[in-house]
């Protein structure tokens, strides 16, 4: 029973264009969402987060959008760079819930072509 | 400086053996975690540990036990290893529960 779903296992984008990674969740109790980036043979690294009181959070080239009614969030990367090629994980949690219990999606592998 | 470190990076062992994976964080964080990434690439939480309070994911077999000698360390002990324990294990830490977690590089465990 996947509570966090990333339905696209892979995405290929041209350098300089926008990358849009999508994530859906089923548990309406989730109120905190994060995106992580993972290179091969390394641990996930935190990218950006958003709480349910917001619908948008921006950090440089990365923007996360949250649509609570649709239980959907997306990560936009503009402009995409070859160094962005990695697996991106979406994660969700109940702030104040079971300590630090992040629920992860299966990840989307992004390839940015020069 | 490595924020969250794990040793060993690779661990190959026989079924039935007992093994440990060490984790250390130098970030001064109060909460530490262990995650398992299985062959299907799902990252699932196994334990979180905060101020001596241990929260266990109920699906984790009791052959797995975390041990924290101090706030900067959370080691993972696994008894009677099984084939299905083969996975990549990640340690993580955060200042507060849920907020952004910093992950270690992972330990790839292979049980033969």
Interface residues (C-beta under 8 A of the other chain):
Chain A: X32 X34 X36 X41 X42 X43 X44 X45 X46 X49 X87 X89 X93 X94 X95 X96 X97 X98 X99 X100 X101 X102 X103 X104 X106 X107
Chain B: X4 X31 X33 X40 X41 X42 X43 X44 X45 X48 X50 X53 X55 X57 X90 X92 X94 X97 X98 X99 X100 X101 X102 X103 X104 X105 X106
